[in-house]
Amino acid sequence: MLSALSVVESNEPEIVADFESFWAVYPRKVAKKAARTAWERIGPKYHVSVVTAAAAWAKVWRDKEPNFIPHAATWLHGERWEDELPVEYKATNKAHIAFVGKPEEFKRAELSPQVQDAIRKALGR
């Protein structure tokens, strides 16, 4: 008999993070053996991040000449999945709203005591 706590249900789809999933989303299909070797050198804890980033970068490279897209092995060896996407590909809630106000002045005294302590620690004071 299973208790209610032993059964965990998730509504989120599980991301399959194997080499074939990576290869399916990566747009430049050359040097598959080298890419597989690079994939195997990456720890399994990064595989989901790599597949997710490869899918995001595929959107960036959609209109690029294939010669300007790095080989998958090069992209993996360089840990390029940690690179930031170009600004135009980042989704933000307020990206379309123009800023028309005047920036507020920064006043250190308005910071909470916890933030002030964190700044002091960071500055070594």
C-alpha positions in Angstrom: 0.0 0.0 0.0 1.4 3.4 -1.0 0.9 6.4 1.2 -0.1 9.7 -0.3 3.4 11.1 0.4 5.2 8.4 -1.6 3.4 9.2 -4.8 4.6 12.4 -6.5 2.8 13.7 -9.4 4.2 16.4 -11.7 2.3 18.4 -14.3 5.6 19.6 -15.9 6.8 17.7 -18.9 10.1 15.9 -18.4 12.9 17.1 -20.6 14.8 14.2 -22.1 18.5 15.0 -21.9 20.4 12.5 -23.9 22.7 13.0 -26.8 20.1 12.2 -29.4 17.8 14.9 -28.0 20.7 17.4 -28.1 21.5 16.4 -31.7 17.9 16.7 -32.8 17.7 20.4 -31.7 21.2 21.5 -32.6 21.0 23.1 -36.1 24.4 22.2 -37.6 24.6 18.5 -38.2 28.3 17.9 -38.8 31.0 15.8 -36.9 28.5 13.8 -34.9 31.1 11.5 -33.4 33.1 14.4 -32.1 30.0 16.0 -30.7 29.1 12.7 -28.9 32.5 12.5 -27.4 32.2 16.1 -26.2 28.7 15.3 -24.8 30.1 12.4 -22.8 32.7 14.6 -21.2 30.0 16.9 -19.8 28.6 15.8 -16.5 25.0 14.5 -16.6 23.9 17.2 -14.2 24.4 19.7 -17.1 22.6 17.7 -19.8 19.2 19.3 -19.3 20.7 22.8 -19.4 22.7 21.9 -22.5 19.6 20.7 -24.4 17.5 23.7 -23.3 20.2 26.1 -24.3 20.8 24.4 -27.7 17.1 24.8 -28.4 17.2 28.5 -27.5 20.4 29.1 -29.6 18.8 27.3 -32.6 16.3 30.1 -32.7 19.1 32.7 -32.8 20.9 30.8 -35.6 17.7 30.1 -37.6 18.5 32.7 -40.2 22.3 32.4 -40.2 24.5 30.8 -42.8 25.4 27.3 -41.6 29.1 28.2 -41.8 28.6 30.8 -39.0 27.1 28.2 -36.6 29.8 26.5 -34.5 30.1 22.7 -34.8 28.3 21.0 -31.9 31.6 19.7 -30.5 33.1 23.2 -30.4 30.0 24.6 -28.8 30.0 21.8 -26.1 33.8 22.0 -25.4 33.5 25.8 -25.0 30.6 25.4 -22.5 28.7 27.8 -24.8 25.4 26.7 -23.3 26.3 29.1 -20.5 26.6 32.1 -22.9 23.9 34.7 -22.7 21.5 35.0 -25.6 21.5 38.2 -27.6 19.2 40.8 -26.2 16.7 40.6 -29.0 16.1 36.9 -28.1 15.5 37.4 -24.4 11.9 37.4 -23.4 11.0 40.2 -21.0 7.6 41.3 -19.7 8.3 45.0 -20.4 10.6 44.9 -23.4 8.1 46.8 -25.6 7.5 49.7 -23.1 9.7 52.7 -23.7 11.2 54.3 -20.6 10.1 57.9 -20.3 10.6 58.7 -16.7 13.6 60.1 -15.0 15.8 57.6 -13.2 15.6 57.7 -9.4 18.7 58.7 -7.5 20.4 56.0 -5.6 20.5 56.7 -1.9 22.4 54.2 0.2 20.5 55.3 3.3 17.3 53.9 1.7 18.7 50.4 1.6 17.6 47.9 4.2 20.0 47.1 7.0 20.5 43.6 5.6 21.5 45.0 2.2 23.8 47.5 3.7 25.5 44.7 5.7 25.9 42.6 2.6 27.5 45.5 0.8 29.9 46.1 3.7 30.9 42.4 3.7 31.4 42.4 0.0 33.6 45.5 0.2 35.5 44.0 3.2 34.5 46.7 5.7 
